[in-house]
Every structure is written in structure tokens, then in C-alpha cells.
Amino acid sequence: MQLMEVSCRQGLMMGKPAGVEKEPHNAQNLAIERRVEFMIGALKKYNPVFILVALPTDSSSSNLYVAFKRYFEMRIGVISQCMIKPRQFNPQYLWNLVLKINQKMEGFNSPLTSKITSCLGGAPTIIFGIDVSHGSIGENFPSVAAVVATKNWPDVFHFATRAGTQQSKLKLIEGLWEPKSAMVKDLLLEFHRTCRGPVCKPSQVTVHRDGVREGRFADCLKEEVNAFKRVCRDIQEDYNPGITFIVVQKRHNTRFFSQSRDT
């Protein structure tokens, strides 16, 4: 109830929960996966679209978190938010929790003003972020490639994501264009589906690519930039938006300064 009251006071209407279930004491001795399945089974009768999980404060919380998220995201496709009960429910803690829930339910926490988005020139623009995560040294687990892109134009503050596994330690990303995954094409179509403007095909594509060292710039240009161009041609033969490909690097001394105090 406190969570609902804090949310409504701030203008985010939150309805009462459809139901509340508490884990029985006799289930706490089961294996982690069985405990999760037991609780999910108890919640199914509510047909939930969102589940808030209050994890225990003991040492099992981290393992339960992983098991709950795996079950929610990979098996039943229900949005969830996990939390550990604090010593005291103060308004700031509850408001931070509301913001996380709102974002996951496709709400908008930090809309950008038209003054900020005007730097895009008013033309439909999609902004991509790309990175690859690798296992630790000595491990041979598949690498995970992730792509995120803006949607809901002209509101440039909501994102769609795609992710996939690829060969271990492979620096360049597979699946940007390939028919089996086609992550970029999926995100361009998502932009088109959620666009609210008269023109819903982005005329500008900005890509922020992390994790490419200087010696691989040419490979990145050849493989990944060309993948974006191929996707655009697949969507429409004469579709040729402007593509700005920015490689983001750490440990540099480049600084940008505005020439005007008003920007």
C-alpha cells in the first residue's frame, strides 16, 4: 500500500495488486528452482502482467534472484521487479522502486525537452548503442552481443533491445544483418511501429559502438557499418539514410565545450 500511495502522490497511477502470496515455511527447504516454481504456480491464477518479488534477507537472496529472473524472462515472459526488504520503507526508497517499475512497464521517467532534441535537426532519427560482453580470461563461454535503439519518435527516451550469443571472444558482432537474427532490422521496424510522426522511417541513423580498439576500426567499418547499409536496402531498395558511426573509447582526454551559454 505504501508503494501505491507514493506512486499516486507523484502522479503515476498504480492500481491495487491483484493478489499477494507468501512463501510457506515448509517450501523454504526446497531447492532454489523448486521454490521459484512453487511461487509461480501460486501466482498463475491471477494471470499477472507484472510481479513484484520481495526476496528474503538471508544468503539465499542472490540465488533466488537469478532463478526468478531466469523463470520470468525465459519461460513465462512476465515483467518483474525484485527487491530486498529494507529496514525502513522511506519515501525515497519507494519512489526509486516506482521509477524502476514504471520504466519496465514502458513508462517515461525522464522525457527530453524539444530544446534538447532539436539538435537532431527535426528529421526522424534512430540512435543505436552496441556492445559485446565476453567471459573471463580462460573461459570459453559464448560472447553476448547486445543492441539497443530508440523508439517512440519524436520522444527520444524509450528503447528497444535485442541480444544474442556468438563465438567466444569474437570482437565484431554477428547477427546485425543475417536473416537468422537481424537485430538491426528488428529495431528499425520497432521504430517504425512506435513512431508518432508523419514520417516513420528514420532519415538519420546514429550508432554508438563500444569495445573496439583502434586496430580494429577498419574491420568494424567493413563489417558492421556495411551490415547497417544492407539492412536498409533489405527494407527498401532505395532506402539510404545518413549513418553516423561513433566508436566510444575510454581513457582519452577529449573534451567538448559549448560555444553558447544557452546550450
C-alpha positions in Angstrom: 0.0 0.0 0.0 2.8 2.4 0.8 4.3 1.8 -2.7 0.9 2.6 -4.3 0.5 5.8 -2.2 4.0 7.1 -3.1 3.4 6.4 -6.7 0.0 8.1 -6.9 1.3 11.2 -5.0 3.9 11.7 -7.7 1.3 11.4 -10.5 1.9 7.8 -11.5 -1.3 6.0 -11.0 -0.8 2.5 -9.6 -3.7 0.1 -9.0 -4.1 -2.3 -6.1 -2.3 -5.6 -6.6 -4.4 -8.5 -7.9 -3.1 -10.7 -5.2 -0.3 -11.3 -2.6 1.3 -14.6 -2.0 3.7 -15.5 0.8 6.1 -18.5 0.6 5.1 -21.2 3.1 7.7 -22.1 5.6 7.8 -25.7 4.5 8.8 -24.6 1.0 11.9 -22.8 2.1 13.8 -26.0 2.5 13.3 -26.9 -1.2 15.9 -26.4 -3.9 16.1 -22.9 -5.3 14.4 -23.8 -8.6 11.6 -25.7 -6.9 11.0 -22.7 -4.6 10.6 -20.5 -7.6 8.3 -22.9 -9.4 6.2 -23.3 -6.3 5.7 -19.5 -6.0 5.0 -19.0 -9.7 2.4 -21.8 -9.5 0.6 -19.9 -6.7 0.6 -16.7 -8.8 -0.7 -18.2 -12.1 -4.4 -17.9 -11.0 -4.0 -14.1 -11.2 -2.7 -14.1 -14.8 -0.1 -11.4 -13.9 1.5 -9.0 -16.3 3.9 -7.7 -13.6 5.2 -9.4 -10.5 6.9 -7.6 -7.6 9.1 -10.1 -5.7 10.3 -9.4 -2.1 13.4 -11.5 -1.6 14.5 -12.8 1.8 17.3 -11.0 3.6 19.3 -14.2 4.1 22.1 -15.6 2.0 19.7 -17.3 -0.5 18.5 -14.0 -1.9 21.1 -13.7 -4.7 20.4 -17.3 -5.9 16.7 -16.7 -5.8 17.1 -13.5 -7.8 18.8 -15.4 -10.6 16.3 -18.2 -10.6 13.3 -15.8 -10.6 14.7 -13.7 -13.4 15.5 -16.8 -15.5 12.0 -18.1 -15.0 10.3 -14.8 -15.7 12.3 -13.7 -18.7 12.9 -17.1 -20.4 9.9 -19.2 -19.5 6.8 -17.2 -19.0 7.7 -13.8 -20.4 6.3 -11.7 -17.4 7.9 -8.4 -16.4 9.2 -8.5 -12.8 11.0 -6.3 -10.2 12.9 -7.9 -7.3 13.6 -6.1 -4.1 15.1 -6.9 -0.7 13.0 -5.5 2.2 14.9 -2.6 3.7 15.0 -1.9 7.5 12.6 1.0 6.9 10.4 1.9 3.9 11.2 5.6 3.5 9.6 7.6 0.6 12.8 7.9 -1.3 13.4 4.1 -1.4 9.8 3.6 -2.5 10.0 6.3 -5.2 13.2 4.8 -6.7 11.3 1.5 -6.8 8.4 3.1 -8.6 10.7 4.6 -11.2 12.2 1.2 -12.0 8.7 -0.4 -12.3 7.5 2.5 -14.5 10.4 2.1 -16.9 9.9 -1.6 -17.2 6.2 -1.1 -17.9 7.1 1.2 -20.8 6.5 4.4 -18.9 8.6 7.5 -19.3 10.7 8.7 -16.4 12.9 11.4 -18.0 11.4 12.8 -21.1 13.7 15.1 -23.1 12.6 18.6 -24.0 12.2 19.8 -27.6 15.1 22.1 -26.9 17.4 19.1 -26.4 16.1 17.0 -29.3 16.3 20.0 -31.7 20.0 19.1 -32.1 18.8 16.2 -34.2 17.5 18.7 -36.8 13.9 17.6 -36.6 14.4 14.7 -39.0 13.4 11.2 -37.8 16.4 9.9 -36.1 17.2 6.5 -34.5 20.1 6.1 -32.0 21.7 2.8 -31.6 24.0 1.5 -28.8 26.1 -1.7 -29.5 28.5 -3.7 -27.3 29.8 -7.2 -26.8 30.4 -8.9 -23.4 33.0 -11.6 -23.1 33.7 -14.2 -20.5 36.6 -14.1 -18.1 40.1 -14.9 -19.3 40.5 -18.7 -19.7 36.7 -19.3 -20.0 35.3 -20.5 -23.3 31.7 -19.3 -22.9 29.9 -17.7 -25.8 30.1 -14.0 -26.0 26.9 -11.9 -25.7 26.2 -9.2 -28.2 23.6 -6.6 -27.3 22.0 -3.8 -29.4 19.7 -1.1 -28.0 17.9 1.5 -30.1 15.5 4.4 -29.5 11.8 4.2 -30.5 8.6 6.3 -29.9 9.9 9.1 -32.2 9.8 12.1 -31.7 10.2 11.2 -28.0 13.8 10.1 -27.9 13.8 8.5 -24.4 12.4 5.0 -24.8 14.4 2.0 -26.0 14.0 -1.4 -27.6 16.7 -4.1 -27.2 17.9 -7.2 -28.9 20.7 -9.6 -27.7 22.3 -12.8 -28.9 25.2 -15.2 -28.3 28.1 -15.6 -30.7 31.5 -17.2 -30.9 33.6 -16.8 -27.7 35.8 -13.7 -27.7 34.6 -12.6 -31.1 35.0 -8.8 -31.1 32.8 -7.9 -34.0 29.1 -8.6 -33.8 27.4 -11.3 -35.7 23.7 -11.1 -36.4 23.3 -7.4 -37.2 22.1 -8.2 -40.7 22.0 -12.0 -41.0 18.4 -13.3 -41.6 18.6 -15.7 -38.6 18.8 -12.9 -36.1 18.7 -9.5 -38.0 18.9 -7.4 -34.8 19.2 -4.1 -36.6 16.2 -4.8 -38.9 14.1 -5.7 -35.9 14.9 -2.5 -34.2 14.3 -0.4 -37.3 10.9 -2.0 -37.7 10.2 -1.4 -34.0 11.0 2.3 -34.5 8.5 2.4 -37.4 5.8 0.6 -35.4 6.0 3.0 -32.4 6.7 6.3 -34.3 4.1 9.0 -33.8 5.3 11.4 -36.6 4.1 11.8 -40.2 7.3 10.2 -41.4 8.2 7.0 -39.6 11.3 5.9 -41.5 14.4 7.3 -39.9 16.4 9.5 -42.3 19.3 9.6 -39.8 20.9 6.6 -38.0 23.4 7.3 -35.2 25.4 4.3 -33.8 27.4 4.3 -30.7 29.7 1.3 -30.7 31.7 0.4 -27.6 34.6 -2.0 -27.2 36.5 -1.6 -30.5 40.2 -0.9 -30.3 42.0 1.3 -32.8 43.5 -1.7 -34.7 40.0 -3.0 -35.5 38.5 0.2 -36.8 38.8 -0.9 -40.4 37.2 -4.2 -39.7 34.4 -2.6 -37.8 33.8 -0.2 -40.8 33.8 -3.0 -43.3 31.6 -5.4 -41.3 29.3 -3.5 -39.0 28.7 -0.3 -41.0 28.1 -2.3 -44.1 25.6 -4.5 -42.1 23.6 -1.4 -41.4 23.6 -0.4 -45.1 22.5 -3.9 -46.1 19.6 -3.8 -43.6 18.4 -0.5 -45.1 18.5 -2.0 -48.6 16.6 -5.0 -47.4 13.8 -2.8 -46.0 13.6 -0.8 -49.2 15.9 -0.9 -52.3 16.3 2.9 -52.4 16.3 3.5 -48.6 19.7 5.2 -47.9 19.6 7.1 -44.6 22.6 9.0 -43.3 24.6 6.8 -41.0 26.9 8.3 -38.3 29.0 5.5 -36.7 30.7 6.6 -33.4 33.3 4.4 -31.7 33.2 5.1 -28.0 36.5 4.7 -26.2 37.6 5.0 -22.6 40.8 6.6 -21.2 41.0 9.5 -23.6 41.5 13.3 -23.0 39.0 14.7 -25.5 36.7 17.3 -24.0 33.8 19.2 -25.6 32.8 22.7 -24.7 29.7 24.6 -25.7 30.2 27.9 -27.6 27.0 29.3 -26.1 25.8 29.5 -22.5 22.3 28.7 -23.6 23.1 25.2 -24.7 
